[in-house]
Amino acid sequence: MYSSQTFVLSIGHKNLFKMDISCKNSSLECLEWFEFKAEVDLDLTFNSGQIFNFIKIENEYCGFVGDNLFILRQKQRFFEYKKTSTTIKEAISDFFNLKIKLPEVCHDNFGLKPITNDFYSTLFSFICSQNNNIKRIKKMVCFLFSFGDFVVYKSFKIYKLPSFLKNEEMEPENFCESLKKNGFGYRSKYILNAIQDLKTNANLNPISLHNGGYTFAKKELLKIKGIGQKVADCICLMGLKFFHVVPIDTHILKYSRRFFKESSKIINYEKIQNKWIELYGEFAGIVQLHVFYNSIK
């Protein structure tokens, strides 16, 4: 965690969660910028349907990935970052998967990078994504994050995923009612189901799921009521680094039927996935990201 001398964490929604930390202005604005010589297009990447909790303040993208606070801005083909911790550069590299050599087919959308978010944020974000569009998903995820700790930057609050979603006590009835009032609908119960399962299923943690392999991870995720194949695959791809995984939504299904000349009206989820893997191998999921972005832009 960061030094308290750098900035101060505060708490949102005190009516539900009793915390006594007061909100003060942080010194984040005083931190200098460092150049990261990696070709990343921040606008493309943060609006590609991979992550939903970042906010744009002026020309800067700000958000938490786990306990890491990212403050980034574009600088031509490269980008700059603020050194909010001693390990932030490594965290950014891992987040954008900068050590991966992308397939040639991914070069059409220059600078669009496959991200790896922290597992818990990915799980709850993609529960919110069901039957939804990116604008509404962002609104819902930001509301969900607003129950967590925050830092103040340029008079804006940047929230972390609330810790109660991972394992702390809460008031489930009040929380569920708040979600319903803010447009979560049936997803409210799905979020509560996930919170409960994270507490009772010892396998539902990023280390166990990643080490167990894709088949094991997906099987465990599907045990959570409200998580289906597509959401489970999104979590595996963007939260657990299973880069061969291709989530099949309506955009990818339409493309797949045309590209693979699939005439059957019966959707065979695994058959379509396997065709992607046969063609693009270990990075099929990353190729899918570019196809998905082309379909929504």
C-alpha positions as CSV (number, residue, x, y, z in Angstrom):
1,M,0.0,0.0,0.0
2,Y,1.1,3.6,-0.5
3,S,2.7,5.8,2.2
4,S,0.2,8.0,4.1
5,Q,2.5,10.9,3.4
6,T,1.7,10.6,-0.3
7,F,-2.1,10.8,-0.2
8,V,-4.9,10.0,2.1
9,L,-7.6,7.3,1.6
10,S,-11.2,8.2,2.5
11,I,-14.4,6.3,2.5
12,G,-17.6,6.6,0.6
13,H,-21.2,5.8,1.6
14,K,-20.7,6.0,5.4
15,N,-24.3,5.2,6.0
16,L,-23.6,1.6,5.1
17,F,-20.1,1.1,6.3
18,K,-18.6,2.5,9.5
19,M,-15.2,4.0,8.8
20,D,-13.8,7.1,10.4
21,I,-11.1,8.2,7.9
22,S,-11.6,11.8,6.9
23,C,-11.2,13.1,3.3
24,K,-8.3,15.5,2.7
25,N,-6.7,16.8,-0.5
26,S,-3.9,14.6,-1.6
27,S,-0.5,15.6,-2.9
28,L,-0.9,13.6,-6.1
29,E,-1.0,16.7,-8.3
30,C,2.6,17.5,-7.1
31,L,4.0,14.2,-8.4
32,E,6.1,14.5,-11.6
33,W,5.4,12.7,-14.9
34,F,7.5,10.0,-16.3
35,E,7.5,8.8,-19.9
36,F,6.7,5.1,-20.6
37,K,8.1,4.3,-24.1
38,A,5.4,1.8,-25.1
39,E,3.0,2.4,-27.9
40,V,-0.3,2.4,-26.1
41,D,-3.4,4.3,-27.3
42,L,-5.1,5.2,-24.0
43,D,-8.4,6.3,-25.6
44,L,-8.7,3.1,-27.6
45,T,-7.7,0.8,-24.7
46,F,-9.9,2.4,-22.0
47,N,-13.0,2.5,-24.3
48,S,-12.7,-1.0,-25.7
49,G,-15.0,-2.8,-23.2
50,Q,-12.2,-4.3,-21.1
51,I,-12.3,-2.1,-18.0
52,F,-14.9,0.3,-16.6
53,N,-13.8,2.0,-13.4
54,F,-11.3,4.5,-14.8
55,I,-12.4,8.1,-15.1
56,K,-11.0,10.7,-17.5
57,I,-9.9,13.9,-15.8
58,E,-9.0,16.5,-18.4
59,N,-6.7,14.5,-20.6
60,E,-5.7,12.0,-17.9
61,Y,-7.0,8.4,-17.2
62,C,-7.2,7.7,-13.5
63,G,-8.2,4.6,-11.6
64,F,-7.2,1.8,-9.3
65,V,-6.1,-1.7,-10.4
66,G,-6.1,-3.6,-7.2
67,D,-4.1,-1.4,-4.8
68,N,-2.2,0.4,-7.6
69,L,-3.3,3.9,-8.5
70,F,-2.8,4.7,-12.1
71,I,-2.7,8.2,-13.4
72,L,-1.8,8.2,-17.1
73,R,-1.9,10.6,-20.1
74,Q,-1.1,10.3,-23.8
75,K,2.1,11.6,-25.2
76,Q,1.9,11.1,-29.0
77,R,2.6,7.4,-29.6
78,F,3.7,6.8,-26.0
79,F,2.2,7.8,-22.6
80,E,3.3,9.2,-19.3
81,Y,2.5,8.1,-15.8
82,K,2.7,9.4,-12.2
83,K,4.9,7.5,-9.8
84,T,2.3,6.8,-7.2
85,S,4.3,3.9,-5.7
86,T,7.8,2.4,-6.1
87,T,6.4,-0.5,-8.2
88,I,3.9,1.4,-10.3
89,K,5.9,1.0,-13.6
90,E,6.0,-2.8,-13.3
91,A,2.2,-2.7,-12.4
92,I,1.5,-0.7,-15.5
93,S,3.5,-3.0,-17.8
94,D,1.7,-6.0,-16.4
95,F,-1.7,-4.2,-16.8
96,F,-1.1,-3.5,-20.5
97,N,0.6,-6.8,-21.0
98,L,3.5,-5.0,-22.7
99,K,5.8,-8.0,-22.8
100,I,3.5,-9.9,-25.1
101,K,4.2,-9.8,-28.8
102,L,0.9,-9.3,-30.4
103,P,-0.1,-11.2,-33.6
104,E,0.1,-9.3,-36.9
105,V,-3.6,-9.3,-37.2
106,C,-3.8,-7.0,-34.2
107,H,-1.8,-4.2,-35.8
108,D,-4.8,-2.6,-37.5
109,N,-5.9,-0.8,-34.3
110,F,-2.7,0.8,-33.4
111,G,-2.1,1.0,-29.7
112,L,-5.1,-1.0,-28.6
113,K,-3.7,-3.2,-25.8
114,P,-5.1,-6.3,-24.0
115,I,-5.4,-5.4,-20.3
116,T,-5.3,-7.5,-17.2
117,N,-7.4,-6.0,-14.4
118,D,-7.4,-7.4,-10.9
119,F,-9.5,-10.5,-10.6
120,Y,-12.2,-9.1,-8.2
121,S,-12.8,-5.9,-10.2
122,T,-13.0,-8.0,-13.3
123,L,-15.6,-10.4,-11.8
124,F,-18.0,-7.7,-10.6
125,S,-17.5,-5.5,-13.7
126,F,-18.5,-8.3,-16.0
127,I,-21.5,-9.3,-13.9
128,C,-22.6,-5.7,-14.5
129,S,-22.0,-6.2,-18.3
130,Q,-24.8,-8.7,-18.9
131,N,-27.3,-7.4,-21.5
132,N,-25.7,-4.0,-21.3
133,N,-23.8,-1.4,-23.2
134,I,-20.4,0.2,-22.3
135,K,-21.8,3.5,-21.2
136,R,-24.3,1.9,-18.7
137,I,-21.7,-0.6,-17.5
138,K,-19.3,2.2,-16.7
139,K,-22.0,4.0,-14.7
140,M,-22.9,0.9,-12.8
141,V,-19.3,-0.1,-12.1
142,C,-18.4,3.4,-10.9
143,F,-21.4,3.3,-8.5
144,L,-20.2,-0.1,-7.2
145,F,-16.8,1.4,-6.6
146,S,-18.2,4.4,-4.9
147,F,-18.7,2.2,-1.7
148,G,-15.0,1.9,-1.4
149,D,-12.0,3.9,-0.3
150,F,-11.0,6.9,-2.5
151,V,-8.3,9.4,-3.1
152,V,-8.9,13.0,-4.2
153,Y,-7.1,14.2,-7.4
154,K,-7.9,17.6,-9.0
155,S,-11.1,17.7,-6.9
156,F,-12.3,14.3,-8.2
157,K,-12.7,11.2,-6.2
158,I,-10.9,8.1,-7.5
159,Y,-12.4,5.0,-5.9
160,K,-11.0,1.5,-5.1
161,L,-13.1,-1.6,-5.3
162,P,-14.8,-1.8,-1.9
163,S,-13.1,-4.4,0.3
164,F,-16.4,-5.9,1.5
165,L,-16.9,-7.3,-2.0
166,K,-13.9,-9.5,-1.3
167,N,-14.5,-10.6,2.3
168,E,-15.6,-8.0,4.9
169,E,-18.9,-7.7,6.8
170,M,-21.6,-5.7,5.2
171,E,-25.4,-5.0,5.4
172,P,-26.6,-7.1,2.4
173,E,-30.2,-5.9,2.4
174,N,-29.3,-2.2,2.4
175,F,-26.6,-2.8,-0.2
176,C,-28.9,-4.7,-2.5
177,E,-31.6,-2.0,-2.2
178,S,-29.0,0.6,-3.2
179,L,-28.1,-1.4,-6.3
180,K,-31.7,-1.8,-7.4
181,K,-32.4,2.0,-7.0
182,N,-29.4,2.7,-9.2
183,G,-30.5,0.5,-12.2
184,F,-28.8,-2.8,-11.4
185,G,-32.0,-4.8,-11.6
186,Y,-31.6,-8.6,-11.6
187,R,-27.8,-8.1,-11.4
188,S,-28.2,-6.9,-7.8
189,K,-28.8,-10.5,-6.7
190,Y,-26.0,-11.8,-8.9
191,I,-23.6,-9.4,-7.2
192,L,-24.7,-10.6,-3.7
193,N,-24.4,-14.3,-4.9
194,A,-20.8,-13.6,-6.0
195,I,-20.0,-11.9,-2.6
196,Q,-21.3,-15.0,-0.8
197,D,-19.5,-17.5,-3.0
198,L,-16.2,-15.6,-2.6
199,K,-16.5,-16.2,1.1
200,T,-17.5,-19.8,1.0
201,N,-15.6,-21.3,-2.0
202,A,-11.9,-21.4,-1.2
203,N,-11.1,-21.9,-4.9
204,L,-12.5,-18.5,-5.9
205,N,-9.3,-16.5,-5.6
206,P,-7.0,-15.5,-8.5
207,I,-4.0,-17.6,-7.5
208,S,-6.0,-20.9,-7.2
209,L,-8.0,-20.2,-10.4
210,H,-4.9,-19.3,-12.5
211,N,-2.8,-22.2,-11.2
212,G,-5.7,-24.6,-11.8
213,G,-5.9,-23.8,-15.5
214,Y,-8.6,-22.4,-17.7
215,T,-11.0,-25.4,-17.5
216,F,-10.8,-25.5,-13.7
217,A,-11.2,-21.7,-13.4
218,K,-14.2,-21.6,-15.7
219,K,-15.9,-24.5,-13.8
220,E,-15.5,-22.7,-10.5
221,L,-16.8,-19.4,-11.9
222,L,-19.8,-21.0,-13.4
223,K,-20.8,-22.2,-9.9
224,I,-21.7,-18.5,-9.1
225,K,-25.4,-18.0,-9.8
226,G,-25.7,-15.4,-12.5
227,I,-22.4,-16.1,-14.2
228,G,-22.8,-17.8,-17.6
229,Q,-20.2,-18.9,-20.2
230,K,-19.6,-15.5,-21.7
231,V,-19.1,-13.7,-18.4
232,A,-16.9,-16.5,-17.1
233,D,-14.7,-16.3,-20.2
234,C,-14.4,-12.5,-19.9
235,I,-13.1,-13.0,-16.4
236,C,-10.7,-15.7,-17.5
237,L,-9.4,-13.5,-20.3
238,M,-9.2,-10.1,-18.6
239,G,-8.7,-11.1,-15.0
240,L,-6.7,-14.3,-15.1
241,K,-4.5,-14.0,-18.2
242,F,-5.9,-16.9,-20.2
243,F,-5.3,-15.2,-23.5
244,H,-6.5,-18.0,-25.7
245,V,-10.1,-17.6,-24.4
246,V,-12.7,-16.1,-26.7
247,P,-15.9,-14.8,-25.0
248,I,-18.7,-15.2,-27.5
249,D,-21.2,-12.3,-27.4
250,T,-23.6,-11.2,-30.2
251,H,-20.8,-9.2,-31.9
252,I,-18.3,-12.1,-32.0
253,L,-21.1,-14.6,-32.9
254,K,-22.1,-12.5,-35.9
255,Y,-18.5,-12.1,-37.1
256,S,-17.8,-15.8,-36.5
257,R,-20.8,-17.0,-38.5
258,R,-19.7,-14.8,-41.4
259,F,-16.0,-15.5,-41.2
260,F,-16.2,-19.2,-40.5
261,K,-19.2,-19.6,-42.9
262,E,-21.3,-21.1,-40.1
263,S,-24.8,-21.6,-41.3
264,S,-26.3,-23.5,-38.4
265,K,-28.8,-21.6,-36.4
266,I,-27.9,-23.6,-33.3
267,I,-25.1,-21.8,-31.3
268,N,-22.4,-24.2,-30.4
269,Y,-20.3,-22.0,-28.0
270,E,-17.3,-24.4,-27.7
271,K,-17.2,-25.1,-31.4
272,I,-16.9,-21.4,-32.3
273,Q,-14.3,-21.0,-29.6
274,N,-12.2,-23.9,-30.9
275,K,-12.3,-22.4,-34.4
276,W,-10.8,-19.2,-33.1
277,I,-8.1,-21.1,-31.2
278,E,-7.3,-23.2,-34.2
279,L,-6.7,-20.1,-36.3
280,Y,-5.1,-17.8,-33.7
281,G,-3.7,-20.1,-31.1
282,E,-2.6,-18.9,-27.6
283,F,-3.6,-15.3,-28.4
284,A,-7.1,-15.9,-29.8
285,G,-8.7,-13.9,-27.1
286,I,-6.6,-10.9,-27.9
287,V,-7.5,-11.1,-31.6
288,Q,-11.1,-11.3,-30.5
289,L,-10.6,-8.0,-28.6
290,H,-9.7,-6.3,-31.9
291,V,-12.7,-7.8,-33.7
292,F,-15.0,-6.7,-30.9
293,Y,-13.7,-3.2,-30.9
294,N,-14.1,-2.9,-34.7
295,S,-17.7,-4.0,-34.2
296,I,-18.6,-1.3,-31.6
297,K,-16.6,1.7,-32.7
